[in-house]
Amino acid sequence: MLVKDFMTQNPITVTPDRRVDETLELMKNLNFRQCPVVEDGKLVGIVTDRDLRASLSKGGDARVGEIMARDPVTILDYTSVEGAAEIIRSGKFNALPVVSNKGELVGILTVIDLLDALLRMLGFYEKPQRLEVQMPEGIGLFDVLHVIQNSSEKVLSFSAAPENRKHYYFWVVNCNFGEVEKALRKLDTKISTIHS
């Protein structure tokens, strides 16, 4: 999965000579937290709502070019989502401008965009339900997984609880929980399930 599939395309931009108060008002109205700064068609910086508020609190008639972060970190539109997430995490960014291989601004990737990508990657956009299974000794994970797969449209993912390696979570779509519980009881009467 690539950045170009999840970024906000053709983002709203401002110029360095734009007034700080006008820019903050624009960003508030559009519910943005950061905005690319472009001059003569080239990305020259990025400004955040925090930068703008800090500037306004000092008074004066500042312009965006005076307070923006110059030469911001950018990512290519063909960067993997995982690669972009690592850059955003390690740099503690809220968003990154996205550029083409020609250096043209083509989008912006926010933390929300990355969360959308994660939900899509995990299949959670399908509104899965969670099934919890407490497994006693002697019951294999794949036996339980097979039972759940046979009674569900999809098993999107599963994981063990960090505090108890015999407690598992399964995320499923269109699961017949009654059938699952009946089949699991046949494996071992001590198996307990909770679904939500």
GIQUI-V166378 format. One line per field, one symbol per residue. psi: psi as a letter, one per 20 degrees, with the letter a starting at -180 (. if undefined). A space follows every 10 residues. Layout:
# GIQUI-V166378
psi=???
This chain:
# GIQUI-V166378
psi=pqghiiroqm qprrqhjqqg hhgggghghi lqiqpqpppk jqpiaqqrhg ggggghhiaa mqqghhiqoq mqprqqijqq hggghggggh ilqhqpqpqr ijjppiappr hghhhggghg hijiijmrqp pppoprqipq ghgggggghi jqgqogrqqq phioijoqpp oqpmpnhggg hghhhhgpii pqqpq.
